[in-house]
């Protein structure tokens, strides 16, 4: 079996169509079908089920596909890394991250990168949770990931900054005028919860901290995206604990916690960053220097 055959299989699965995959690969549909059939003969059985509308993996295909996908993505990353190490100022750098960091941290950094490296195109892969981010990085979706420190990550992890966590409340809330708030003071308040909350030992960090303060937080609403959670809290649905950078440009009040809460923001990858990936990591580190003097909180999920 060849890498090209695996690339064709990945394209068909991603596009859910032989026609769209052939267009994406810039080959004829007959050539694509021929290569897939050749791969199936070599494997010893069908990998794809042709349906009236689209295609889907067979049981054999589902077992084979993750390995083919990883091989294809690894080959693409290897080519980009080789070009970067050779000093090429062109090509692509694929960055995976969670939505909150994509809108709160990356715009300014990407703008600086575009000015300094106009020939290197950035491709962002955004995910709702840090768990999904780590899973996709393990599958080779990007050259590097930006997110809270991952648990049990086998590759290199570099701290590039720290998020300062704050409590979000509406304007006019009595807490809005405070310099800081202790968690125990919020025992009677409803909470807005988000899937991006830090997790420690399988439990939400906020649950652990509230337990130490002598109460269990009462959840008013739970969201998948931090931007949704911020809007819920600013509307008065409940108190939200989130990173300060997520509030840029939003009409809400925030107040620091007592004691202050922070968590590490890291770059992690399957292999050590080189070339463009290493330069982008350093750019993130420079942008995050202002927050790295604070002690970290436990890692995110």
C-alpha positions in Angstrom: 0.0 0.0 0.0 1.2 3.5 -0.8 0.9 6.8 1.1 -1.0 8.2 -1.9 -3.6 5.5 -1.6 -4.0 6.3 2.0 -4.3 10.0 1.2 -7.0 9.2 -1.3 -8.9 7.2 1.3 -8.7 10.0 3.8 -9.9 12.5 1.3 -13.0 10.4 0.4 -13.9 10.0 4.1 -13.4 13.7 4.9 -15.4 14.8 1.8 -17.9 12.0 2.2 -17.9 11.8 -1.6 -15.8 10.4 -4.4 -16.7 13.4 -6.6 -15.7 16.0 -4.0 -12.6 14.1 -3.0 -11.5 13.9 -6.7 -12.0 17.6 -7.0 -10.0 18.3 -3.9 -7.1 16.1 -5.0 -7.3 17.3 -8.6 -7.5 13.9 -10.0 -10.2 12.2 -12.1 -12.9 10.2 -10.3 -11.9 7.1 -12.2 -8.3 7.3 -11.0 -9.4 7.9 -7.5 -11.7 4.8 -7.6 -9.0 2.7 -9.1 -6.6 3.6 -6.3 -9.1 2.9 -3.6 -10.0 -0.5 -5.1 -6.3 -1.3 -5.3 -5.9 -0.5 -1.6 -8.9 -2.6 -0.7 -7.4 -5.6 -2.7 -4.2 -5.2 -0.8 -5.9 -4.9 2.6 -8.1 -7.9 1.8 -11.5 -6.5 2.0 -13.8 -3.4 1.5 -12.9 -0.3 3.4 -15.8 1.9 2.1 -19.4 1.3 1.6 -20.8 3.1 -1.4 -24.3 4.4 -0.7 -26.9 6.3 -2.7 -25.8 9.5 -1.0 -22.1 9.5 -0.1 -19.9 6.8 1.4 -19.1 5.5 4.8 -16.4 3.3 6.4 -17.0 -0.5 6.8 -16.0 -2.2 10.0 -12.6 -3.0 8.4 -12.4 0.6 7.2 -13.1 2.0 10.7 -10.2 -0.1 12.1 -7.8 0.9 9.3 -8.7 4.6 8.9 -7.2 6.1 12.1 -3.8 4.7 11.2 -4.1 5.9 7.6 -5.2 9.3 8.7 -2.2 9.6 11.1 0.2 8.5 8.4 -1.1 11.0 5.9 -1.1 13.9 8.4 2.4 12.9 9.7 3.7 13.0 6.2 2.3 16.4 5.6 3.8 17.7 8.9 7.1 16.2 8.0 7.2 18.0 4.7 6.3 21.3 6.4 8.9 20.8 9.0 11.6 20.0 6.4 10.7 23.1 4.5 10.8 25.2 7.6 14.1 23.8 8.8 15.5 24.5 5.4 14.7 28.2 5.8 11.7 28.3 3.5 9.6 31.4 4.0 6.5 29.9 2.4 3.9 27.2 3.0 1.5 26.6 5.8 1.6 26.4 9.6 -1.3 24.5 11.1 -2.3 25.5 14.6 -5.0 23.8 16.8 -6.6 25.6 19.7 -9.8 26.1 21.6 -12.3 28.7 20.5 -11.7 30.9 23.6 -8.0 31.3 22.8 -8.6 31.7 19.1 -10.7 34.8 19.8 -9.0 36.1 22.9 -5.2 35.5 22.3 -4.5 34.7 18.7 -5.8 37.7 16.7 -2.9 40.1 17.8 -0.3 37.3 17.6 -1.5 36.3 14.1 -1.4 39.9 12.9 2.2 40.2 14.0 3.0 36.9 12.3 1.4 38.0 9.1 3.5 41.2 9.0 6.8 39.4 9.7 6.1 36.2 7.7 3.8 37.1 4.8 4.7 33.9 2.9 3.7 31.5 5.6 -0.1 31.0 5.8 -1.6 30.2 9.1 -4.4 27.5 9.2 -6.4 27.4 12.5 -8.3 24.3 13.7 -10.7 25.3 16.5 -12.3 23.0 19.1 -14.9 23.5 21.8 -13.0 21.7 24.6 -9.4 21.0 25.6 -10.2 17.3 25.6 -11.2 17.4 21.9 -8.1 19.6 21.2 -5.8 16.9 22.7 -7.6 14.1 20.9 -7.3 15.8 17.6 -3.6 16.7 18.1 -2.9 13.0 18.9 -4.4 12.3 15.5 -2.0 14.7 13.8 -4.5 17.4 12.8 -1.9 20.3 13.3 1.7 21.1 13.7 1.2 22.6 17.1 -1.6 23.2 19.7 -2.3 26.2 21.9 -4.3 25.5 25.1 -4.2 24.8 28.8 -1.6 22.3 29.9 -2.7 18.8 28.7 -2.7 15.9 31.1 -0.3 13.0 30.3 0.8 14.5 26.9 3.6 12.3 25.6 5.3 15.1 23.5 6.9 18.4 24.3 4.9 21.0 26.3 6.1 24.7 26.6 4.5 27.3 28.9 3.9 30.5 26.8 1.8 32.5 29.3 -0.9 32.3 32.0 -4.5 33.1 31.9 -5.8 35.4 34.7 -9.2 34.1 35.9 -11.9 36.5 36.9 -15.5 36.5 38.0 -18.0 37.9 35.5 -21.2 39.7 36.7 -23.5 42.3 35.1 -23.0 46.0 35.5 -24.9 47.2 38.6 -24.2 43.9 40.5 -22.9 44.7 44.0 -19.8 42.6 43.3 -18.9 44.8 40.3 -17.5 47.5 42.5 -15.4 45.2 44.6 -11.6 44.9 44.3 -11.8 41.2 44.8 -14.2 38.5 46.0 -13.7 35.4 48.1 -15.3 32.2 46.8 -17.2 31.6 50.1 -19.1 34.8 49.5 -20.7 33.2 46.4 -22.3 30.3 48.2 -25.9 31.5 47.5 -25.2 32.6 43.9 -26.2 30.6 40.8 -23.4 29.8 38.4 -22.8 29.8 34.7 -20.7 26.7 33.9 -18.6 26.1 30.7 -17.0 23.0 29.3 -13.6 24.7 29.3 -13.4 24.8 33.1 -10.2 23.2 34.5 -10.4 19.6 35.6 -8.3 18.0 38.3 -8.4 14.2 38.9 -11.6 13.8 36.9 -13.5 16.6 38.8 -14.2 20.2 37.9 -11.8 22.5 39.6 -14.6 24.9 40.5 -16.4 22.1 42.3 -13.3 21.2 44.3 -12.7 24.8 45.3 -16.3 25.4 46.3 -16.3 22.2 48.3 -13.2 23.5 50.2 -15.2 26.8 50.8 -18.0 24.8 52.3 -20.7 24.7 49.6 -21.6 23.1 46.2 -22.1 25.5 43.3 -25.7 25.7 42.0 -25.6 25.6 38.2 -28.1 27.9 36.4 -26.9 27.0 32.9 -24.1 25.0 31.3 -22.6 26.0 27.9 -20.2 24.5 25.4 -18.5 27.8 24.4 -16.9 30.3 26.7 -18.2 33.2 24.6 -21.8 32.0 25.2 -21.0 31.7 28.9 -19.7 35.3 29.1 -22.9 36.6 27.6 -25.1 34.5 29.9 -23.2 35.9 33.0 -23.3 39.5 31.7 -27.1 39.1 31.3 -27.4 38.1 35.0 -28.0 34.4 34.6 -25.3 33.6 37.1 -21.7 34.2 38.1 -19.0 32.9 35.7 -15.3 32.1 36.3 -13.4 32.7 33.1 -10.1 34.0 31.7 -9.8 37.8 31.5 -8.8 37.8 27.9 -12.2 36.4 26.9 -13.9 39.6 27.9 -12.2 41.9 25.4 -14.8 44.0 23.6 -17.7 42.7 25.7 -20.0 44.8 27.8 -19.7 43.2 31.3 -18.1 43.7 34.6 -15.4 41.5 36.1 -13.8 41.2 39.5 -10.6 39.3 40.5 -10.8 36.4 43.0 -9.2 36.3 46.4 -6.8 34.6 46.3 -5.9 35.2 42.6 -6.5 32.3 40.2 -4.4 31.6 37.1 -3.7 28.7 34.8 -0.9 27.9 32.4 -1.3 28.3 28.7 1.0 26.0 26.7 2.1 25.0 23.3 2.2 21.3 22.8 3.0 19.1 19.9 3.9 15.5 18.9 7.5 16.4 18.1 9.7 19.4 19.1 8.7 22.5 17.1 11.2 23.6 14.5 11.2 26.4 11.9 8.0 28.2 11.6 6.4 26.3 14.6 9.3 27.3 16.8 9.1 30.9 15.7 5.4 31.0 16.4 5.9 29.5 19.8 8.5 32.2 20.6 6.1 34.9 19.4 3.4 33.5 21.8 5.9 33.4 24.6 6.8 37.0 24.0 3.1 38.0 23.9 2.5 36.2 27.2 5.4 37.5 29.3 3.1 40.0 31.1 1.2 37.2 32.7 3.8 34.6 33.5 4.8 36.1 36.9 1.7 34.6 38.6 1.5 31.1 40.1 -0.4 28.6 38.0 -3.6 26.7 38.9 -4.2 23.0 38.1 -4.3 22.1 34.5 -7.3 22.2 32.2 -9.2 19.2 30.8 
